[in-house]
Amino acid sequence: MSSSSAPPAPPDVPEDFAIEIDPSLIEAALAAVDRRLGGSAPAGGGADGPEPGIELVFDTPEQGMVPPDDERRRLQVRAQEQAEQIRRLEGDLARTAEARDLLDRHVRDLRKGHGDLSTDFERFRTRARKDVEEAERRGEDKILRPLVEVYDNVERAWVHAVSDPVQILGGLQMIVEQFKRLFTRFGFERIGTDRGTLFDPACHEAVMHVPSDDVAPGTVVDEVQAGFRLRGRLFRPARVTVSAPVPGSGE
């Protein structure tokens, strides 16, 4: 190649500087490109192929960026599976939010019901306390009113005792009868303690044992304090003295 046809060289490069490339190398390079792109260039050396021992590799920017068809289909299947999973998760999230709202409403209803129940219970307790107080008041009136009448008779007997002592016995007898009627009214029943009654520890309380030859041993001799039953149950046992064998009687 002559110096007149070469392009102008930089100032630092000699004007007669030139590079000559072997045409066989160019042919080998073209053949390698054809093989990479799927061509059918003949193999061999010389002008029809690269020289023996020389391998030319050309990497283009597009190589490796587009996946093969199998890989593409696999990625599409995975994308569809993930999209389906996302839809299921979104549905689960929506149902969870709905269940949470339902639970929140249920909790609010329970709290309101608890508040109403507490209010009703407080009203019931107040009403029950008033009912008990009213029942106690009626019970007190029922018991005390007759006792006041007995007190009136005792007071009258006390007033007449100074002027007419003989009337005291009649007044006391009237008071005793009044008490008997009052006890019967309330369901009181006096426990029998007649002399000679067999001692019963279920309703009698022995104060002492006294020798007696006119009643059998283990029987009531005398009553110290009256006992009562209230509507069939023992209210207070009768305190009595119990007979014991007379010393030297042989019993």
Secondary structure, 3 states (H helix, E strand, C coil): CCCCCCCCCCCCCCCCCCCCCCHHHHHHHHHHHHHHCCCCCCCCCHHHCCCCCCCCCCCCCCCCCCCCHHHHHHHHHHHHHHHHHHHHHHHHHHHHHHHHHHHHHHHHHHHHHHHHHHHHHHHHHHHHHHHHHHHHHHHHHHHHHHHHHHHHHHHHHHHHHHHCCCHHHHHHHHHHHHHHHHHHHHCEEECCCCCCCECCCCCEEEEEEEECCCCCCCEEEEEEECCEEECCEEEECEEEEEEECCCCCCC
